[in-house]
Structure formats: C-alpha cells, structure tokens
C-alpha cells in the first residue's frame, strides 16, 4: 500500500510525480543562498559563460515535460490494457529492486550511446545537442534543458525503453523515475555540498558531469545519469580531481596524468 492509493492511480502518479519532484528538488537548489564556498564555478563565470536566460530554460524544460507526460500516458494506457487481468498485482520487493537495476542499466546504455552520437555527428551537435551545452555552467533547473528532439530521443524514449525492458509496473516506475529525476538534477546542480549522498555513492556525480560541460571535456564523460560503466569500457572516461579555489569554492580539474 502506498500513500496515494485511494486518491489517484499509479499511472497518474507515474505521469506527474517525476515532474513535481523535478521542480521541488530543483527549486530547493534555486532557493539556496549563493554558497560560494561550495560552487564548482563562480557566479561571475555562470553569468558570463551561460548563453541562455533562466526564463528560456524554464520554458524549455516545461515543453520537454509536456512531451514526457504525453508519452507516459500512452505507455501506461497500452501496458495497462495489455495486462488488465493482473494490473493491481505488485511483484515482490526483491523483484522490484531487480527491475529498477535493469532499468538503470538500460537507461545508462541508451543515454550513453545517443548522447555520444549527438557529439560525434556534427549536424546533430550543431542543431540539436548544442542547446543543452549553452549552459556551460550547469545549474539544477537546467538539468532537462534540451532541444525538443533531444528531449524526445534521449530522455523520453530512454525512459520508455527502461520501463518496457525492465517489466516494472506503473507503481514501481514512480520510484524509479522520481529517483532518476533527483539524480539528474543533482548532477547539474553545480554545487559540491558536504555529505551529499550522491557524491558518496556515485562516481558519476556533479563534478563528473561538470567535466563534460567544460570545453576540454566535451568528448568525455558521456555517461548519465547513474554509472560511468560505458565511459570506462569505451575509453571516454576522463579522470578528474577537485581543487579548492583561493577565493572559495571548488574546481573540477581534468587529471592531466590520466589518474584520479
């Protein structure tokens, strides 16, 4: 039993919960004070380097979420009708954990190869993926700021594939997609906060993805949002280390000797 049972269906939660979680979690970061001593880039860098205003970023994210909600509605409609006889039966906790792990692997695999191809194909990079890189200094609300085509191919199709291949129910998908959203937002937050559990448990974290947004790192660290497996297997992993800036804050630097 879950807290929304009796108020709305698992499918409705699966559609709208990730969107609400995105804005609540990203809004939390946006509402924080400057926290200069924990920033990976100075505020001056953010203002100078980013090539898109916040209002455009918000509009872009909302457009992507409308598409995601539409696709999720269709996906739940099809799978619910196909499994109508057992739609209220939840698998055991162990099975759900396995399904989530499978979904994480599928999402990582899909996003790695699509993301990498968008960098390698000059047309796609120039006309599609470069929109995301207009945020040279990432921040939380911009985590899903993409060209609409990229949002559809990378995130929406990747999420749908993860859901279908893992065989998870709509209820399990609420947990998985909300977690994926929180992880993605955190990877773009631009802050290296002490005690951040994602920095402790995941090598693919805020600093890891920040390297990818730097000019010298754009052809590395494609993996997102969970593990750096494909980067390490296919030679696109860029070791880095954090250095404290004299004026405060941290800087994610590429390790020139090839070691962390």
C-alpha positions as a printed Julia matrix, in Angstrom:
260×3 Matrix{Float64}:
  0.0    0.0     0.0
  1.25   3.49   -0.86
  0.19   6.9     0.38
 -1.56   7.92   -2.86
 -3.72   4.78   -3.04
 -7.36   5.79   -2.95
 -6.55   9.31   -4.16
 -5.17   8.67   -7.65
 -3.99   5.76   -9.76
 -0.43   4.52  -10.07
 -0.49   5.64  -13.69
 -1.4    9.23  -12.78
  1.38   9.26  -10.19
  3.79   7.82  -12.75
  2.97  10.67  -15.12
  3.01  13.62  -12.74
  5.18  12.68   -9.72
  8.52  12.95  -11.62
  7.51  16.41  -12.87
  6.58  17.62   -9.4
  9.75  16.12   -7.91
 11.84  17.87  -10.58
 10.53  21.33   -9.72
 10.56  20.76   -5.97
 14.14  19.45   -5.92
 15.48  21.91   -8.5
 13.59  24.68   -6.73
 15.3   23.71   -3.48
 18.69  24.31   -5.1
 17.47  27.53   -6.69
 16.27  28.82   -3.32
 19.58  28.17   -1.56
 21.83  31.14   -0.74
 24.86  31.62   -3.07
 27.04  29.14   -1.12
 30.14  30.38   -2.91
 32.45  28.11   -0.95
 30.74  25.02   -2.39
 30.31  26.13   -6.01
 32.17  24.42   -8.87
 32.07  27.7   -10.8
 31.9   31.27   -9.57
 28.71  33.25  -10.08
 30.7   35.55  -12.36
 31.53  32.56  -14.57
 27.9   31.49  -14.66
 26.73  34.94  -15.73
 29.49  35.32  -18.34
 29.52  31.85  -19.89
 25.88  30.76  -19.97
 24.21  31.72  -23.24
 20.54  31.36  -22.35
 18.38  33.23  -19.79
 16.61  31.4   -16.97
 13.14  32.08  -18.38
 14.06  30.29  -21.63
 15.46  27.38  -19.65
 12.2   27.06  -17.69
 10.14  27.15  -20.89
 12.36  24.51  -22.49
 12.06  22.17  -19.51
  8.27  22.59  -19.35
  7.98  21.75  -23.06
 10.01  18.58  -22.57
  7.9   17.57  -19.57
  4.68  18.02  -21.55
  6.04  15.6   -24.18
  7.19  13.18  -21.48
  3.78  13.25  -19.79
  2.03  12.6   -23.11
  4.28   9.64  -23.96
  3.96   8.27  -20.41
  0.17   8.45  -20.62
  0.2    6.47  -23.88
  2.69   3.97  -22.5
  0.66   3.32  -19.34
 -2.54   3.08  -21.38
 -1.07   0.39  -23.64
  0.61  -1.63  -20.89
 -2.39  -1.41  -18.55
 -4.71  -2.69  -21.26
 -2.29  -5.49  -22.15
 -2.07  -6.6   -18.52
 -5.58  -5.72  -17.37
 -6.11  -9.08  -15.65
 -3.26  -8.52  -13.19
 -2.8   -4.78  -13.22
 -3.19  -4.46   -9.43
 -0.72  -7.2    -8.56
  2.67  -5.94   -7.41
  5.75  -8.17   -7.6
  7.84  -8.83   -4.5
 10.27  -6.22   -3.22
 13.22  -8.29   -4.47
 11.77  -8.42   -7.99
 11.12  -4.67   -7.95
 14.74  -3.99   -6.94
 15.97  -6.2    -9.79
 13.65  -4.37  -12.2
 14.99  -1.0   -11.07
 18.59  -2.17  -11.52
 17.75  -3.41  -15.03
 16.05  -0.1   -15.81
 19.11   1.81  -14.59
 21.37  -0.23  -16.88
 19.03   0.2   -19.87
 18.74   3.95  -19.31
 22.51   4.35  -18.89
 23.16   2.34  -22.06
 20.61   4.2   -24.16
 21.68   7.64  -22.97
 25.4    6.93  -23.34
 25.21   5.9   -26.99
 22.63   8.5   -28.06
 24.46  11.24  -26.14
 27.82  10.24  -27.62
 26.43  10.12  -31.15
 24.99  13.61  -30.74
 28.51  14.83  -30.04
 30.1   12.89  -32.89
 27.55  13.85  -35.54
 28.33  17.47  -36.4
 24.84  18.21  -37.71
 23.12  16.83  -34.6
 25.51  18.62  -32.29
 25.2   21.97  -34.04
 21.43  21.92  -34.46
 20.27  19.78  -31.51
 22.61  18.91  -28.66
 24.44  22.24  -28.52
 21.29  23.72  -26.96
 22.0   21.81  -23.74
 25.62  22.99  -23.81
 24.52  26.6   -23.92
 24.56  26.12  -20.15
 28.34  25.96  -19.92
 27.96  26.29  -16.16
 25.15  23.84  -15.29
 22.57  24.54  -12.62
 19.74  22.44  -11.2
 16.73  23.86  -13.05
 18.57  23.41  -16.35
 19.06  19.66  -15.91
 16.4   18.89  -18.55
 17.03  21.92  -20.72
 17.42  20.34  -24.17
 16.34  20.76  -27.75
 12.84  19.17  -28.04
 14.19  16.46  -30.38
 16.93  15.57  -27.9
 14.45  15.53  -25.05
 12.33  13.07  -27.03
 15.18  10.8   -28.17
 17.45  10.87  -25.14
 15.19  11.19  -22.12
 11.64  10.28  -23.15
 12.48   7.29  -25.37
 15.2    6.22  -22.94
 12.72   6.25  -20.07
 10.1    4.37  -22.08
 12.64   1.71  -23.07
 13.79   1.33  -19.45
 10.19   0.85  -18.35
  9.37  -1.71  -21.04
 12.56  -3.78  -20.86
 12.56  -3.98  -17.06
  8.91  -5.05  -16.97
  8.2   -2.82  -13.98
  4.68  -1.84  -13.0
  3.41   1.75  -13.02
  3.81   1.81   -9.23
  7.46   0.75   -9.38
  8.04   3.28  -12.15
  7.06   6.1    -9.78
 10.02   5.19   -7.56
 12.43   4.7   -10.46
 11.61   7.84  -12.43
 11.48  10.08   -9.36
 14.9    8.79   -8.33
 16.25   9.29  -11.88
 14.95  12.87  -11.85
 16.54  13.66   -8.49
 19.85  12.17   -9.64
 19.79  14.13  -12.9
 19.01  17.4   -11.13
 21.77  16.77   -8.61
 24.29  16.07  -11.38
 23.61  19.53  -12.81
 23.36  21.49   -9.55
 26.88  22.93   -9.75
 27.46  22.54   -6.0
 29.78  20.19   -4.14
 27.92  20.07   -0.85
 29.39  18.16    2.11
 27.55  14.95    2.92
 25.75  14.78   -0.43
 24.86  11.09   -0.64
 25.09  11.08   -4.46
 28.71  12.2    -4.26
 29.44   9.41   -1.8
 27.64   6.58   -3.63
 28.05   7.53   -7.3
 31.23   8.23   -9.22
 29.02   9.72  -11.91
 28.09  12.86   -9.98
 28.09  16.66  -10.1
 31.84  17.01  -10.69
 31.87  14.12  -13.19
 29.23  15.78  -15.35
 30.72  19.23  -14.88
 33.85  17.97  -16.68
 31.65  17.12  -19.69
 30.36  20.7   -19.82
 33.89  22.11  -19.91
 35.38  22.79  -23.35
 38.23  20.28  -22.94
 35.87  17.62  -21.62
 33.01  17.68  -24.14
 34.17  14.43  -25.77
 34.37  12.62  -22.44
 32.12  11.6   -19.54
 29.05  10.96  -21.68
 27.56   8.55  -19.12
 24.38   9.63  -17.4
 22.58   9.5   -15.11
 23.82   6.66  -12.91
 27.14   4.89  -13.55
 30.3    5.55  -15.64
 30.41   1.97  -16.94
 30.3    2.74  -20.67
 32.78   5.62  -20.42
 35.28   3.31  -18.75
 34.68   0.42  -21.15
 34.85   2.51  -24.32
 37.66   4.92  -23.47
 35.68   8.1   -22.94
 36.23   8.3   -19.19
 38.04  11.48  -18.13
 39.68  11.27  -14.67
 39.44  14.45  -12.63
 40.02  15.83   -9.19
 38.59  18.64   -7.1
 40.77  21.61   -6.22
 39.87  24.35   -3.76
 39.96  27.81   -5.29
 41.76  30.53   -3.29
 38.69  32.77   -3.47
 36.42  29.96   -2.26
 34.57  27.08   -3.82
 35.89  24.11   -5.78
 37.03  23.44   -9.31
 36.72  20.11  -11.1
 40.0   19.74  -12.96
 40.88  17.17  -15.58
 43.71  14.95  -14.36
 46.46  15.53  -16.93
 48.4   12.46  -15.8
 45.4   10.26  -16.54
 44.85   9.4   -12.89
 42.22  10.48  -10.38
